[in-house]
Amino acid sequence: MSASAVDTREVRHFELEADRRARRLFLFVVIGFAILAVAGGIFAAWLLLEDETTPELAPPKPKPPEPIEEFGAGPPVEFRDDEPAVRRPPQRITKLADSLGDGDIARGLGRLQAAFDACARTHGALEGTIVNIDFSVGGDGRVGESAARPPNGKTPLGLCVAGVVKTGSFARSRNGRRDIRWSVKLHP
């Protein structure tokens, strides 16, 4: 045999051996990934089931008590023998404040801020423009009268803001509140 034939056989032998090693390595990698996948599935199942099977360490928080409504005695109920007794729910007694507080006014005007800002955009007011207004609120929470104070008293911007205040609604009270002076800051 010639030297070139021997060299070709040896090269072929090394190529076959390299292929076998590559196949074994591929097989080990596939088996390793399969083991990792099974272990990951078991771990995920354990995490999901752990929440359901572990006892709670702390007792659940108690629910806050429901508010108690006050009820009046209502009108006396008369029973007659010829008609069945009908139970009527007691009448609810509502407690109204004597007059509106500053917080009530601020909340009522806060609900109107978007409309105030629309007035500012419509009439070209600058950011941070302040319009001073005078108004009165009745016991039913409706605005009786409103007007802007100078320097915006007779301007279209002042009239628009006063008109928006006139559409507002506030908390109900026994006496309402008169002569309210308030400043509205505009953000066009």
C-alpha positions in Angstrom: 0.0 0.0 0.0 1.1 3.4 -0.8 1.5 6.1 1.7 -1.3 8.2 0.2 -3.8 5.3 0.7 -2.8 5.0 4.4 -3.1 8.8 4.9 -6.6 8.8 3.3 -7.7 6.0 5.6 -6.5 7.7 8.7 -8.1 11.0 7.6 -11.4 9.1 7.0 -11.0 7.3 10.4 -10.6 10.7 12.1 -13.6 12.2 10.3 -15.8 9.2 11.3 -14.6 9.6 14.9 -15.3 13.3 14.9 -18.8 12.6 13.6 -19.5 10.1 16.4 -18.3 12.6 19.0 -20.5 15.3 17.5 -23.5 13.0 17.5 -22.8 12.0 21.2 -22.5 15.7 22.1 -25.7 16.6 20.3 -27.5 13.7 22.1 -26.2 14.9 25.5 -27.3 18.5 24.8 -30.8 17.3 23.7 -31.1 15.1 26.8 -29.9 18.0 29.0 -32.5 20.4 27.6 -35.2 17.7 28.1 -34.2 17.3 31.7 -34.2 21.1 32.2 -37.7 21.4 30.6 -39.1 18.7 32.8 -37.5 20.2 35.9 -38.8 23.7 35.0 -42.3 22.3 34.5 -42.2 20.7 37.9 -40.9 23.8 39.5 -43.6 26.0 37.9 -46.3 23.5 39.0 -44.8 23.6 42.5 -44.9 27.4 42.6 -48.5 27.5 41.4 -49.7 24.8 43.8 -47.8 26.2 46.8 -50.1 29.2 47.1 -53.2 27.0 47.3 -51.8 24.4 49.7 -49.9 26.5 52.2 -51.8 27.7 55.2 -52.2 31.4 55.8 -49.8 32.7 58.5 -51.9 35.7 59.4 -55.6 35.9 59.9 -57.5 37.8 57.3 -58.1 41.5 57.9 -61.6 42.3 59.3 -64.0 44.2 57.1 -64.7 47.8 58.2 -68.0 48.2 59.9 -70.8 49.4 57.7 -72.1 52.9 58.4 -75.1 53.1 60.7 -77.9 55.2 59.3 -80.1 57.1 61.7 -83.8 56.5 61.3 -86.7 58.4 62.9 -89.7 56.8 64.4 -91.9 57.9 61.5 -95.6 58.2 61.6 -97.5 55.9 63.9 -98.9 52.8 62.1 -102.5 51.9 62.7 -103.7 48.4 62.3 -107.2 47.4 61.5 -108.5 43.9 61.6 -109.8 43.9 58.1 -106.6 44.7 56.2 -103.1 43.1 56.5 -100.4 44.9 58.3 -97.9 46.5 56.0 -94.5 47.4 57.4 -93.2 50.7 56.2 -89.5 51.6 56.4 -88.7 54.3 58.9 -88.0 57.7 57.5 -84.4 58.7 57.3 -83.3 61.7 59.2 -80.7 63.7 57.3 -78.3 66.0 59.1 -77.5 69.2 57.2 -74.8 71.6 58.1 -75.9 75.1 59.0 -73.9 76.7 56.2 -71.3 75.8 53.6 -67.7 75.7 54.6 -64.7 76.7 52.6 -64.0 73.1 51.8 -67.5 72.6 50.3 -67.0 75.7 48.1 -63.6 74.6 47.0 -64.9 71.1 46.0 -67.9 72.7 44.1 -65.7 75.1 42.2 -63.1 72.3 41.6 -65.7 70.4 39.6 -66.1 73.4 37.4 -62.3 73.9 36.7 -62.5 72.4 33.1 -65.3 74.9 32.2 -63.2 77.8 33.7 -60.3 76.7 31.6 -62.5 76.6 28.5 -63.5 80.3 29.2 -59.8 81.1 29.5 -59.0 79.5 26.1 -62.0 81.1 24.4 -61.2 84.6 25.6 -57.4 84.4 25.3 -56.5 84.5 29.0 -52.9 83.9 30.0 -51.7 80.9 32.2 -52.3 81.7 35.8 -54.8 84.5 35.3 -56.9 85.0 38.4 -60.6 86.1 38.2 -62.2 87.2 41.5 -65.9 86.4 41.8 -68.8 87.1 44.2 -71.7 84.6 44.5 -74.3 83.2 46.9 -75.4 79.6 47.4 -78.9 78.7 48.6 -79.7 75.9 51.0 -80.5 73.6 48.1 -76.9 74.0 46.8 -77.8 76.1 43.8 -76.1 79.4 43.0 -78.5 82.3 43.3 -76.3 85.0 41.8 -72.7 85.4 40.6 -70.6 88.2 39.3 -67.0 88.8 38.5 -65.2 91.6 40.4 -63.0 94.3 38.8 -60.8 94.3 36.8 -62.7 91.5 35.0 -66.2 92.6 36.1 -67.6 93.5 32.7 -65.1 91.7 30.4 -66.1 88.7 28.3 -63.8 86.6 30.4 -65.3 87.7 33.7 -68.9 87.3 32.4 -68.0 83.7 31.1 -66.5 82.7 34.5 -69.5 84.2 36.4 -71.8 82.3 34.1 -70.0 79.0 34.8 -70.3 79.6 38.5 -74.0 80.2 38.1 -74.3 76.6 36.6 -72.5 75.0 39.6 -74.0 72.9 42.3 -72.7 72.7 45.9 -73.5 70.7 49.0 -76.9 71.2 50.6 -77.1 73.1 53.9 -79.8 74.6 56.1 -79.0 78.3 55.4 -76.7 78.2 52.4 -74.0 80.9 52.3 -74.2 84.5 51.1 -71.6 87.0 50.0 -68.9 84.5 49.0 -65.8 86.0 47.6 -63.5 83.6 45.8 -60.6 83.7 43.4 -60.4 81.3 40.4 -57.1 80.6 38.8 -57.3 79.8 35.1 -55.2 77.3 33.1 -56.0 77.7 29.4 
